[in-house]
Amino acid sequence: MRPIPDQLVVRAVQITSRYASVHGAPVHIGDGAALGIEDLGRPDFGDPVTVRHGETPVFWACGVTSSLAVRSAAPALCITHAPGHMFITDSPNEAWAVI
């Protein structure tokens, strides 16, 4: 979840929608209760983020959630990321964009 200034929510959706093979468009905009998130101040992963007046909570899918499945499967090797520690590549943004 990222708090986005109200006037930029539509633009955030437009931009991120072009990158479906990475995080892509938001999965939800607004009240996290619709996703089963009772308290934004107590996230399952990472640090809490404050939503200020004039901001809207915007939710994207995240690979950190799938790490629970990887832990359960216990493969011999898995390359993933942790909150705040993203996978870095030399592929340019244009290579991931849907045109």
Biopython code that builds the backbone (N, CA, C, O; Angstrom):
import numpy as np
from Bio.PDB.StructureBuilder import StructureBuilder

atoms = [
    (1, "MET", "N", (0.847, -1.174, 0.000)),
    (1, "MET", "CA", (0.000, 0.000, 0.000)),
    (1, "MET", "C", (0.886, 1.229, 0.000)),
    (1, "MET", "O", (1.886, 1.314, 0.713)),
    (2, "ARG", "N", (0.487, 2.156, -0.813)),
    (2, "ARG", "CA", (1.150, 3.463, -0.825)),
    (2, "ARG", "C", (0.065, 4.532, -0.769)),
    (2, "ARG", "O", (-0.918, 4.452, -1.506)),
    (3, "PRO", "N", (0.230, 5.536, 0.099)),
    (3, "PRO", "CA", (-0.711, 6.652, 0.082)),
    (3, "PRO", "C", (-0.370, 7.556, -1.103)),
    (3, "PRO", "O", (0.774, 7.979, -1.265)),
    (4, "ILE", "N", (-1.356, 7.840, -1.909)),
    (4, "ILE", "CA", (-1.168, 8.681, -3.094)),
    (4, "ILE", "C", (-2.023, 9.938, -2.922)),
    (4, "ILE", "O", (-3.184, 9.839, -2.525)),
    (5, "PRO", "N", (-1.471, 11.113, -3.215)),
    (5, "PRO", "CA", (-2.301, 12.318, -3.161)),
    (5, "PRO", "C", (-3.554, 12.121, -4.025)),
    (5, "PRO", "O", (-3.474, 11.634, -5.153)),
    (6, "ASP", "N", (-4.698, 12.506, -3.479)),
    (6, "ASP", "CA", (-5.975, 12.269, -4.157)),
    (6, "ASP", "C", (-5.952, 12.660, -5.632)),
    (6, "ASP", "O", (-6.471, 11.929, -6.476)),
    (7, "GLN", "N", (-5.357, 13.801, -5.944)),
    (7, "GLN", "CA", (-5.378, 14.302, -7.316)),
    (7, "GLN", "C", (-4.461, 13.509, -8.240)),
    (7, "GLN", "O", (-4.503, 13.717, -9.453)),
    (8, "LEU", "N", (-3.624, 12.598, -7.707)),
    (8, "LEU", "CA", (-2.693, 11.822, -8.526)),
    (8, "LEU", "C", (-3.052, 10.335, -8.638)),
    (8, "LEU", "O", (-2.337, 9.577, -9.293)),
    (9, "VAL", "N", (-4.153, 9.915, -8.005)),
    (9, "VAL", "CA", (-4.526, 8.495, -8.029)),
    (9, "VAL", "C", (-4.754, 8.007, -9.456)),
    (9, "VAL", "O", (-4.236, 6.957, -9.835)),
    (10, "VAL", "N", (-5.509, 8.741, -10.242)),
    (10, "VAL", "CA", (-5.780, 8.324, -11.625)),
    (10, "VAL", "C", (-4.474, 8.214, -12.407)),
    (10, "VAL", "O", (-4.287, 7.264, -13.167)),
    (11, "ARG", "N", (-3.586, 9.159, -12.233)),
    (11, "ARG", "CA", (-2.300, 9.126, -12.945)),
    (11, "ARG", "C", (-1.456, 7.934, -12.501)),
    (11, "ARG", "O", (-0.796, 7.306, -13.328)),
    (12, "ALA", "N", (-1.469, 7.618, -11.218)),
    (12, "ALA", "CA", (-0.729, 6.451, -10.724)),
    (12, "ALA", "C", (-1.247, 5.174, -11.371)),
    (12, "ALA", "O", (-0.459, 4.299, -11.730)),
    (13, "VAL", "N", (-2.554, 5.059, -11.523)),
    (13, "VAL", "CA", (-3.142, 3.892, -12.182)),
    (13, "VAL", "C", (-2.728, 3.858, -13.649)),
    (13, "VAL", "O", (-2.356, 2.801, -14.159)),
    (14, "GLN", "N", (-2.787, 4.987, -14.328)),
    (14, "GLN", "CA", (-2.389, 5.043, -15.739)),
    (14, "GLN", "C", (-0.949, 4.597, -15.933)),
    (14, "GLN", "O", (-0.655, 3.806, -16.830)),
    (15, "ILE", "N", (-0.064, 5.096, -15.107)),
    (15, "ILE", "CA", (1.359, 4.774, -15.259)),
    (15, "ILE", "C", (1.629, 3.315, -14.939)),
    (15, "ILE", "O", (2.259, 2.617, -15.733)),
    (16, "THR", "N", (1.165, 2.844, -13.792)),
    (16, "THR", "CA", (1.489, 1.479, -13.373)),
    (16, "THR", "C", (0.784, 0.419, -14.212)),
    (16, "THR", "O", (1.264, -0.710, -14.303)),
    (17, "SER", "N", (-0.336, 0.760, -14.822)),
    (17, "SER", "CA", (-1.044, -0.197, -15.676)),
    (17, "SER", "C", (-0.199, -0.636, -16.868)),
    (17, "SER", "O", (-0.415, -1.720, -17.410)),
    (18, "ARG", "N", (0.748, 0.182, -17.276)),
    (18, "ARG", "CA", (1.612, -0.150, -18.405)),
    (18, "ARG", "C", (2.634, -1.220, -18.071)),
    (18, "ARG", "O", (3.297, -1.739, -18.970)),
    (19, "TYR", "N", (2.778, -1.564, -16.789)),
    (19, "TYR", "CA", (3.824, -2.501, -16.360)),
    (19, "TYR", "C", (3.213, -3.739, -15.696)),
    (19, "TYR", "O", (3.491, -4.043, -14.536)),
    (20, "ALA", "N", (2.375, -4.442, -16.461)),
    (20, "ALA", "CA", (1.645, -5.601, -15.935)),
    (20, "ALA", "C", (2.564, -6.746, -15.518)),
    (20, "ALA", "O", (2.204, -7.519, -14.631)),
    (21, "SER", "N", (3.734, -6.877, -16.128)),
    (21, "SER", "CA", (4.618, -7.992, -15.786)),
    (21, "SER", "C", (5.440, -7.724, -14.525)),
    (21, "SER", "O", (6.143, -8.613, -14.044)),
    (22, "VAL", "N", (5.358, -6.521, -13.994)),
    (22, "VAL", "CA", (5.967, -6.258, -12.691)),
    (22, "VAL", "C", (4.808, -6.051, -11.714)),
    (22, "VAL", "O", (3.974, -6.951, -11.621)),
    (23, "HIS", "N", (4.689, -4.979, -11.002)),
    (23, "HIS", "CA", (3.561, -4.863, -10.076)),
    (23, "HIS", "C", (2.250, -4.540, -10.776)),
    (23, "HIS", "O", (1.187, -4.917, -10.282)),
    (24, "GLY", "N", (2.295, -3.860, -11.898)),
    (24, "GLY", "CA", (1.086, -3.553, -12.650)),
    (24, "GLY", "C", (0.183, -2.547, -11.965)),
    (24, "GLY", "O", (0.605, -1.784, -11.096)),
    (25, "ALA", "N", (-1.072, -2.571, -12.383)),
    (25, "ALA", "CA", (-2.076, -1.652, -11.847)),
    (25, "ALA", "C", (-2.422, -2.029, -10.405)),
    (25, "ALA", "O", (-2.197, -3.165, -9.988)),
    (26, "PRO", "N", (-2.961, -1.091, -9.656)),
    (26, "PRO", "CA", (-3.392, -1.414, -8.294)),
    (26, "PRO", "C", (-4.459, -2.509, -8.290)),
    (26, "PRO", "O", (-5.253, -2.628, -9.223)),
    (27, "VAL", "N", (-4.457, -3.300, -7.227)),
    (27, "VAL", "CA", (-5.502, -4.307, -7.051)),
    (27, "VAL", "C", (-6.692, -3.724, -6.298)),
    (27, "VAL", "O", (-7.787, -4.285, -6.321)),
    (28, "HIS", "N", (-6.469, -2.590, -5.629)),
    (28, "HIS", "CA", (-7.553, -1.947, -4.880)),
    (28, "HIS", "C", (-7.173, -0.505, -4.597)),
    (28, "HIS", "O", (-5.999, -0.176, -4.422)),
    (29, "ILE", "N", (-8.183, 0.346, -4.557)),
    (29, "ILE", "CA", (-8.012, 1.757, -4.208)),
    (29, "ILE", "C", (-9.035, 2.079, -3.132)),
    (29, "ILE", "O", (-10.228, 1.830, -3.302)),
    (30, "GLY", "N", (-8.556, 2.638, -2.019)),
    (30, "GLY", "CA", (-9.475, 3.042, -0.961)),
    (30, "GLY", "C", (-9.334, 2.231, 0.310)),
    (30, "GLY", "O", (-8.236, 1.809, 0.675)),
    (31, "ASP", "N", (-10.450, 2.017, 0.976)),
    (31, "ASP", "CA", (-10.484, 1.365, 2.278)),
    (31, "ASP", "C", (-9.936, -0.057, 2.225)),
    (31, "ASP", "O", (-10.466, -0.906, 1.509)),
    (32, "GLY", "N", (-8.879, -0.311, 2.982)),
    (32, "GLY", "CA", (-8.256, -1.623, 3.015)),
    (32, "GLY", "C", (-9.151, -2.712, 3.586)),
    (32, "GLY", "O", (-8.877, -3.894, 3.380)),
    (33, "ALA", "N", (-10.206, -2.351, 4.292)),
    (33, "ALA", "CA", (-11.123, -3.343, 4.861)),
    (33, "ALA", "C", (-11.726, -4.229, 3.772)),
    (33, "ALA", "O", (-12.050, -5.388, 4.030)),
    (34, "ALA", "N", (-11.879, -3.700, 2.567)),
    (34, "ALA", "CA", (-12.419, -4.488, 1.455)),
    (34, "ALA", "C", (-11.482, -5.629, 1.075)),
    (34, "ALA", "O", (-11.906, -6.592, 0.436)),
    (35, "LEU", "N", (-10.204, -5.528, 1.466)),
    (35, "LEU", "CA", (-9.216, -6.576, 1.215)),
    (35, "LEU", "C", (-8.953, -7.423, 2.458)),
    (35, "LEU", "O", (-8.116, -8.326, 2.433)),
    (36, "GLY", "N", (-9.666, -7.131, 3.541)),
    (36, "GLY", "CA", (-9.433, -7.843, 4.785)),
    (36, "GLY", "C", (-8.356, -7.219, 5.646)),
    (36, "GLY", "O", (-7.907, -7.832, 6.614)),
    (37, "ILE", "N", (-7.936, -6.015, 5.313)),
    (37, "ILE", "CA", (-6.911, -5.304, 6.091)),
    (37, "ILE", "C", (-7.631, -4.432, 7.110)),
    (37, "ILE", "O", (-8.255, -3.427, 6.766)),
    (38, "GLU", "N", (-7.533, -4.834, 8.357)),
    (38, "GLU", "CA", (-8.274, -4.146, 9.412)),
    (38, "GLU", "C", (-7.581, -2.891, 9.915)),
    (38, "GLU", "O", (-8.247, -1.935, 10.313)),
    (39, "ASP", "N", (-6.235, -2.879, 9.904)),
    (39, "ASP", "CA", (-5.503, -1.761, 10.478)),
    (39, "ASP", "C", (-4.249, -1.484, 9.650)),
    (39, "ASP", "O", (-3.298, -2.264, 9.690)),
    (40, "LEU", "N", (-4.241, -0.388, 8.904)),
    (40, "LEU", "CA", (-3.071, -0.027, 8.100)),
    (40, "LEU", "C", (-1.852, 0.245, 8.977)),
    (40, "LEU", "O", (-0.720, 0.202, 8.496)),
    (41, "GLY", "N", (-2.071, 0.519, 10.235)),
    (41, "GLY", "CA", (-0.976, 0.781, 11.158)),
    (41, "GLY", "C", (-0.282, -0.482, 11.633)),
    (41, "GLY", "O", (0.722, -0.409, 12.342)),
    (42, "ARG", "N", (-0.813, -1.660, 11.243)),
    (42, "ARG", "CA", (-0.215, -2.936, 11.643)),
    (42, "ARG", "C", (-0.102, -3.860, 10.429)),
    (42, "ARG", "O", (-0.821, -4.856, 10.348)),
    (43, "PRO", "N", (0.794, -3.542, 9.479)),
    (43, "PRO", "CA", (0.908, -4.370, 8.268)),
    (43, "PRO", "C", (1.548, -5.727, 8.566)),
    (43, "PRO", "O", (2.313, -5.867, 9.520)),
    (44, "ASP", "N", (1.227, -6.718, 7.742)),
    (44, "ASP", "CA", (1.838, -8.044, 7.870)),
    (44, "ASP", "C", (3.321, -8.004, 7.533)),
    (44, "ASP", "O", (4.108, -8.772, 8.087)),
    (45, "PHE", "N", (3.704, -7.113, 6.626)),
    (45, "PHE", "CA", (5.098, -6.992, 6.192)),
    (45, "PHE", "C", (5.487, -5.525, 6.159)),
    (45, "PHE", "O", (4.658, -4.664, 5.865)),
    (46, "GLY", "N", (6.731, -5.244, 6.455)),
    (46, "GLY", "CA", (7.231, -3.878, 6.352)),
    (46, "GLY", "C", (6.749, -2.982, 7.476)),
    (46, "GLY", "O", (6.143, -3.435, 8.448)),
    (47, "ASP", "N", (7.031, -1.713, 7.318)),
    (47, "ASP", "CA", (6.689, -0.714, 8.330)),
    (47, "ASP", "C", (5.339, -0.082, 8.027)),
    (47, "ASP", "O", (4.938, -0.001, 6.866)),
    (48, "PRO", "N", (4.635, 0.366, 9.063)),
    (48, "PRO", "CA", (3.366, 1.063, 8.816)),
    (48, "PRO", "C", (3.592, 2.353, 8.036)),
    (48, "PRO", "O", (4.630, 3.000, 8.172)),
    (49, "VAL", "N", (2.626, 2.712, 7.231)),
    (49, "VAL", "CA", (2.678, 3.937, 6.443)),
    (49, "VAL", "C", (1.469, 4.783, 6.820)),
    (49, "VAL", "O", (0.344, 4.286, 6.864)),
    (50, "THR", "N", (1.702, 6.043, 7.086)),
    (50, "THR", "CA", (0.623, 6.951, 7.463)),
    (50, "THR", "C", (-0.092, 7.476, 6.221)),
    (50, "THR", "O", (0.549, 7.907, 5.262)),
    (51, "VAL", "N", (-1.416, 7.436, 6.244)),
    (51, "VAL", "CA", (-2.230, 8.036, 5.181)),
    (51, "VAL", "C", (-2.718, 9.370, 5.732)),
    (51, "VAL", "O", (-3.496, 9.423, 6.685)),
    (52, "ARG", "N", (-2.249, 10.431, 5.117)),
    (52, "ARG", "CA", (-2.591, 11.780, 5.581)),
    (52, "ARG", "C", (-3.868, 12.287, 4.906)),
    (52, "ARG", "O", (-4.348, 11.717, 3.926)),
    (53, "HIS", "N", (-4.393, 13.366, 5.459)),
    (53, "HIS", "CA", (-5.553, 14.016, 4.850)),
    (53, "HIS", "C", (-5.193, 14.395, 3.411)),
    (53, "HIS", "O", (-4.113, 14.934, 3.166)),
    (54, "GLY", "N", (-6.083, 14.118, 2.467)),
    (54, "GLY", "CA", (-5.823, 14.431, 1.064)),
    (54, "GLY", "C", (-5.095, 13.320, 0.322)),
    (54, "GLY", "O", (-4.711, 13.492, -0.835)),
    (55, "GLU", "N", (-4.901, 12.176, 0.984)),
    (55, "GLU", "CA", (-4.262, 11.022, 0.347)),
    (55, "GLU", "C", (-5.224, 9.837, 0.354)),
    (55, "GLU", "O", (-6.090, 9.729, 1.222)),
    (56, "THR", "N", (-5.062, 8.964, -0.613)),
    (56, "THR", "CA", (-5.877, 7.757, -0.739)),
    (56, "THR", "C", (-4.974, 6.541, -0.663)),
    (56, "THR", "O", (-3.930, 6.517, -1.315)),
    (57, "PRO", "N", (-5.347, 5.521, 0.122)),
    (57, "PRO", "CA", (-4.563, 4.288, 0.130)),
    (57, "PRO", "C", (-4.732, 3.560, -1.205)),
    (57, "PRO", "O", (-5.854, 3.342, -1.661)),
    (58, "VAL", "N", (-3.621, 3.189, -1.823)),
    (58, "VAL", "CA", (-3.642, 2.463, -3.099)),
    (58, "VAL", "C", (-2.817, 1.187, -2.894)),
    (58, "VAL", "O", (-1.688, 1.239, -2.406)),
    (59, "PHE", "N", (-3.393, 0.049, -3.273)),
    (59, "PHE", "CA", (-2.793, -1.251, -2.998)),
    (59, "PHE", "C", (-2.358, -1.944, -4.280)),
    (59, "PHE", "O", (-3.128, -2.050, -5.234)),
    (60, "TRP", "N", (-1.115, -2.415, -4.292)),
    (60, "TRP", "CA", (-0.582, -3.188, -5.410)),
    (60, "TRP", "C", (-0.264, -4.602, -4.926)),
    (60, "TRP", "O", (-0.011, -4.820, -3.741)),
    (61, "ALA", "N", (-0.280, -5.550, -5.848)),
    (61, "ALA", "CA", (0.175, -6.901, -5.526)),
    (61, "ALA", "C", (1.671, -6.834, -5.252)),
    (61, "ALA", "O", (2.365, -5.957, -5.768)),
    (62, "CYS", "N", (2.169, -7.770, -4.430)),
    (62, "CYS", "CA", (3.573, -7.722, -4.053)),
    (62, "CYS", "C", (4.152, -9.119, -3.918)),
    (62, "CYS", "O", (3.491, -10.029, -3.418)),
    (63, "GLY", "N", (5.384, -9.284, -4.365)),
    (63, "GLY", "CA", (6.068, -10.564, -4.284)),
    (63, "GLY", "C", (6.400, -10.998, -2.874)),
    (63, "GLY", "O", (6.666, -12.178, -2.642)),
    (64, "VAL", "N", (6.391, -10.075, -1.923)),
    (64, "VAL", "CA", (6.686, -10.459, -0.546)),
    (64, "VAL", "C", (5.618, -11.427, -0.035)),
    (64, "VAL", "O", (5.930, -12.367, 0.696)),
    (65, "THR", "N", (4.366, -11.200, -0.416)),
    (65, "THR", "CA", (3.295, -12.087, 0.016)),
    (65, "THR", "C", (3.538, -13.512, -0.451)),
    (65, "THR", "O", (3.311, -14.457, 0.305)),
    (66, "SER", "N", (3.991, -13.680, -1.673)),
    (66, "SER", "CA", (4.238, -15.023, -2.196)),
    (66, "SER", "C", (5.407, -15.717, -1.505)),
    (66, "SER", "O", (5.567, -16.932, -1.621)),
    (67, "SER", "N", (6.214, -14.956, -0.793)),
    (67, "SER", "CA", (7.339, -15.575, -0.074)),
    (67, "SER", "C", (6.847, -16.557, 0.983)),
    (67, "SER", "O", (7.572, -17.485, 1.343)),
    (68, "LEU", "N", (5.635, -16.371, 1.482)),
    (68, "LEU", "CA", (5.074, -17.331, 2.438)),
    (68, "LEU", "C", (4.892, -18.694, 1.778)),
    (68, "LEU", "O", (5.156, -19.723, 2.398)),
    (69, "ALA", "N", (4.442, -18.707, 0.523)),
    (69, "ALA", "CA", (4.286, -19.969, -0.196)),
    (69, "ALA", "C", (5.641, -20.623, -0.441)),
    (69, "ALA", "O", (5.773, -21.842, -0.339)),
    (70, "VAL", "N", (6.638, -19.817, -0.760)),
    (70, "VAL", "CA", (7.984, -20.351, -0.992)),
    (70, "VAL", "C", (8.528, -20.977, 0.290)),
    (70, "VAL", "O", (9.115, -22.058, 0.257)),
    (71, "ARG", "N", (8.334, -20.301, 1.405)),
    (71, "ARG", "CA", (8.806, -20.859, 2.685)),
    (71, "ARG", "C", (8.139, -22.198, 2.974)),
    (71, "ARG", "O", (8.783, -23.135, 3.446)),
    (72, "SER", "N", (6.855, -22.276, 2.689)),
    (72, "SER", "CA", (6.121, -23.516, 2.929)),
    (72, "SER", "C", (6.599, -24.641, 2.011)),
    (72, "SER", "O", (6.711, -25.789, 2.443)),
    (73, "ALA", "N", (6.881, -24.317, 0.746)),
    (73, "ALA", "CA", (7.341, -25.320, -0.221)),
    (73, "ALA", "C", (8.788, -25.733, 0.028)),
    (73, "ALA", "O", (9.187, -26.844, -0.319)),
    (74, "ALA", "N", (9.567, -24.850, 0.622)),
    (74, "ALA", "CA", (10.966, -25.108, 0.961)),
    (74, "ALA", "C", (11.803, -25.644, -0.201)),
    (74, "ALA", "O", (12.402, -26.714, -0.086)),
    (75, "PRO", "N", (11.851, -24.910, -1.324)),
    (75, "PRO", "CA", (12.697, -25.367, -2.433)),
    (75, "PRO", "C", (14.180, -25.256, -2.077)),
    (75, "PRO", "O", (14.555, -24.549, -1.142)),
    (76, "ALA", "N", (14.998, -25.952, -2.823)),
    (76, "ALA", "CA", (16.441, -25.907, -2.570)),
    (76, "ALA", "C", (17.012, -24.510, -2.823)),
    (76, "ALA", "O", (17.974, -24.104, -2.171)),
    (77, "LEU", "N", (16.419, -23.772, -3.772)),
    (77, "LEU", "CA", (16.891, -22.435, -4.108)),
    (77, "LEU", "C", (15.714, -21.576, -4.548)),
    (77, "LEU", "O", (14.842, -22.034, -5.286)),
    (78, "CYS", "N", (15.694, -20.348, -4.098)),
    (78, "CYS", "CA", (14.679, -19.390, -4.536)),
    (78, "CYS", "C", (15.281, -17.999, -4.453)),
    (78, "CYS", "O", (15.895, -17.645, -3.446)),
    (79, "ILE", "N", (15.111, -17.211, -5.500)),
    (79, "ILE", "CA", (15.587, -15.834, -5.507)),
    (79, "ILE", "C", (14.360, -14.943, -5.448)),
    (79, "ILE", "O", (13.488, -15.025, -6.313)),
    (80, "THR", "N", (14.288, -14.105, -4.447)),
    (80, "THR", "CA", (13.135, -13.230, -4.263)),
    (80, "THR", "C", (13.610, -11.923, -3.630)),
    (80, "THR", "O", (14.779, -11.564, -3.769)),
    (81, "HIS", "N", (12.740, -11.222, -2.950)),
    (81, "HIS", "CA", (13.125, -9.988, -2.280)),
    (81, "HIS", "C", (12.437, -9.894, -0.925)),
    (81, "HIS", "O", (11.529, -10.663, -0.608)),
    (82, "ALA", "N", (12.891, -8.941, -0.147)),
    (82, "ALA", "CA", (12.304, -8.662, 1.161)),
    (82, "ALA", "C", (11.772, -7.233, 1.134)),
    (82, "ALA", "O", (12.167, -6.446, 0.274)),
    (83, "PRO", "N", (10.888, -6.889, 2.056)),
    (83, "PRO", "CA", (10.379, -5.513, 2.070)),
    (83, "PRO", "C", (11.531, -4.509, 2.075)),
    (83, "PRO", "O", (12.442, -4.594, 2.898)),
    (84, "GLY", "N", (11.475, -3.572, 1.157)),
    (84, "GLY", "CA", (12.492, -2.535, 1.076)),
    (84, "GLY", "C", (13.779, -2.960, 0.388)),
    (84, "GLY", "O", (14.714, -2.165, 0.288)),
    (85, "HIS", "N", (13.844, -4.186, -0.083)),
    (85, "HIS", "CA", (15.039, -4.706, -0.752)),
    (85, "HIS", "C", (14.599, -5.361, -2.061)),
    (85, "HIS", "O", (14.364, -6.568, -2.113)),
    (86, "MET", "N", (14.491, -4.564, -3.097)),
    (86, "MET", "CA", (13.936, -5.036, -4.357)),
    (86, "MET", "C", (14.985, -5.681, -5.255)),
    (86, "MET", "O", (16.179, -5.400, -5.151)),
    (87, "PHE", "N", (14.510, -6.545, -6.130)),
    (87, "PHE", "CA", (15.353, -7.164, -7.145)),
    (87, "PHE", "C", (15.744, -6.091, -8.157)),
    (87, "PHE", "O", (14.882, -5.356, -8.638)),
    (88, "ILE", "N", (17.014, -5.994, -8.481)),
    (88, "ILE", "CA", (17.513, -4.985, -9.417)),
    (88, "ILE", "C", (17.985, -5.685, -10.694)),
    (88, "ILE", "O", (18.625, -6.736, -10.639)),
    (89, "THR", "N", (17.665, -5.097, -11.821)),
    (89, "THR", "CA", (18.084, -5.642, -13.108)),
    (89, "THR", "C", (18.571, -4.506, -14.000)),
    (89, "THR", "O", (18.307, -3.336, -13.726)),
    (90, "ASP", "N", (19.281, -4.855, -15.063)),
    (90, "ASP", "CA", (19.716, -3.820, -15.992)),
    (90, "ASP", "C", (18.746, -3.657, -17.159)),
    (90, "ASP", "O", (19.051, -2.943, -18.114)),
    (91, "SER", "N", (17.589, -4.305, -17.098)),
    (91, "SER", "CA", (16.574, -4.132, -18.140)),
    (91, "SER", "C", (15.971, -2.736, -18.036)),
    (91, "SER", "O", (15.578, -2.322, -16.945)),
    (92, "PRO", "N", (15.890, -2.006, -19.135)),
    (92, "PRO", "CA", (15.291, -0.665, -19.076)),
    (92, "PRO", "C", (13.775, -0.746, -18.870)),
    (92, "PRO", "O", (13.153, -1.742, -19.238)),
    (93, "ASN", "N", (13.188, 0.285, -18.293)),
    (93, "ASN", "CA", (11.742, 0.317, -18.071)),
    (93, "ASN", "C", (10.959, 0.012, -19.338)),
    (93, "ASN", "O", (9.926, -0.656, -19.292)),
    (94, "GLU", "N", (11.451, 0.501, -20.463)),
    (94, "GLU", "CA", (10.746, 0.312, -21.736)),
    (94, "GLU", "C", (10.579, -1.172, -22.079)),
    (94, "GLU", "O", (9.624, -1.545, -22.760)),
    (95, "ALA", "N", (11.491, -2.009, -21.615)),
    (95, "ALA", "CA", (11.406, -3.440, -21.907)),
    (95, "ALA", "C", (10.242, -4.093, -21.191)),
    (95, "ALA", "O", (9.796, -5.165, -21.601)),
    (96, "TRP", "N", (9.735, -3.475, -20.125)),
    (96, "TRP", "CA", (8.654, -4.055, -19.331)),
    (96, "TRP", "C", (7.298, -3.435, -19.651)),
    (96, "TRP", "O", (6.266, -3.970, -19.244)),
    (97, "ALA", "N", (7.283, -2.322, -20.370)),
    (97, "ALA", "CA", (6.043, -1.597, -20.617)),
    (97, "ALA", "C", (5.189, -2.249, -21.692)),
    (97, "ALA", "O", (5.688, -2.760, -22.695)),
    (98, "VAL", "N", (3.875, -2.212, -21.445)),
    (98, "VAL", "CA", (2.893, -2.617, -22.445)),
    (98, "VAL", "C", (2.616, -1.368, -23.280)),
    (98, "VAL", "O", (2.289, -0.309, -22.744)),
    (99, "ILE", "N", (2.748, -1.505, -24.570)),
    (99, "ILE", "CA", (2.581, -0.326, -25.438)),
    (99, "ILE", "C", (1.205, -0.329, -26.071)),
    (99, "ILE", "O", (0.874, 0.580, -26.833)),
]
sb = StructureBuilder()
sb.init_structure("model")
sb.init_model(0)
sb.init_chain("A")
sb.init_seg("    ")
for serial, (resi, resn, name, xyz) in enumerate(atoms, 1):
    if name == "N":
        sb.init_residue(resn, " ", resi, " ")
    sb.init_atom(name, np.array(xyz, "f"), 0.0, 1.0, " ", f" {name:<3s}", serial, name[0])
structure = sb.get_structure()
